[in-house]
Amino acid sequence: MKSFLPGSTIGILGGGQLGRMLAIAAKPMGYKILTLDPAENSPCGQVADWQIVAKFSDLTAALQFAKKCDVATIEFENVDAKAVELIEKQGILVRPSSAVLHVTQNRLRQKEFLRGIGIGTANFRKIGKGSKIESSGGAKKADFKYPAILKTSSLGYDGKGQWICKNEGEVKKIVLKNPGMEFILEEKVNFAREISIVGARGADGEFVTYPVGENVHKNGILDTTVVPAGIDLKVATEAEKIIKKIALKFDYVGVLCIEMFLLNDGKLLVNEIAPRTHNSGHYSIDACEFSQFEQQVRAVCGLKLEEPDLQSTCCMVNILGDGSGNVLKGSEKLLQEKNVFLHLYGKTDARKARKMGHFTVLAKTPKAAFEKANKIRKYLKWAKK
């Protein structure tokens, strides 16, 4: 197993906040950082050693990227797969690989992969040419129940590219307005809780998992994550089995996150695979001995993984822009609170629903962390000046 020691250059495809936090974790360990992103002064570019400003589909830029780094990873799964394949052909290890991205970039392929290895998902159906709704994923037309969620098969995230449909007529109306677009139709799940688990797999097969988090989404975007989740040991153990099985089948190297629905009968259904560090794992920076970002550096560079060791129960809160201004007021008051940690991403345009930062509250119990987080989040307001 090849290791990339401190002094090596880690290439990060994507320049967003996940890349930024990965770079922040890697720099004290002695690594240099190269990022590729189409936006100048990207969050990751602000702390990286170099940034290549180019589209993810720019193959010339991909070759330049490959020449300048020793090993590569992603912070955003919707990078161009052809560019990733080209980088790999130059002899650069990309972790996770282009083969993993081929599956995880497409919701339909993702669901079919999960069903193929015996992991439960919501019933789903694919949309064929001419808006024909086909049977798939064990859901025959007569068995499929509405309301359902129509999703673009690729490129959607944070609630984008999704529509709740009450019947087949509504599905066809949306599909016909988007000719050439591939969709997946999923039954809306009546769940008891939304949970996620972050784990890391090394190149030698070593695997570590973080505690299961309990998530609340608003308008399709993660709002809060409480750790540990309010679930019993049996459910937590099953979540660990699921993430390990997925990583093994992929021969995965790096950090990944599995988002799941916990049903009222205790059954788990996988909603999505995120082949990267994840928003619901941000708490690990302040509440764990080793963050998901340091773990990603270790996995990608072929180093020994570390047990996360949760130090405190906690609640993570996303800070979203609301379009009313680009100046965040109230941060000084929030920072006066004990055991509260603020992370801002260096973005200047706080447009509506854009992830601008997060904060984490440590407390003696998950309930206390959640209650305090929701109280102090009211300190923060966006303003024009």
PyMOL commands that set and color helices and strands:
alter all, ss='L'
color gray80, all
select helices_A, chain A and resi 17-29+59-68+81-89+98-104+107-116+129-131+141-143+168-176+233-250+279-281+284-287+292-300+331-335+366-379
alter helices_A, ss='H'
color red, helices_A
select strands_A, chain A and resi 9-13+32-37+50-53+71-74+124-126+148-152+162-165+183-187+193-201+207-209+213-218+221-227+254-262+268-274+313-320+327-329+340-344+355-363+381-383
alter strands_A, ss='S'
color yellow, strands_A
deselect
rebuild
show_as cartoon
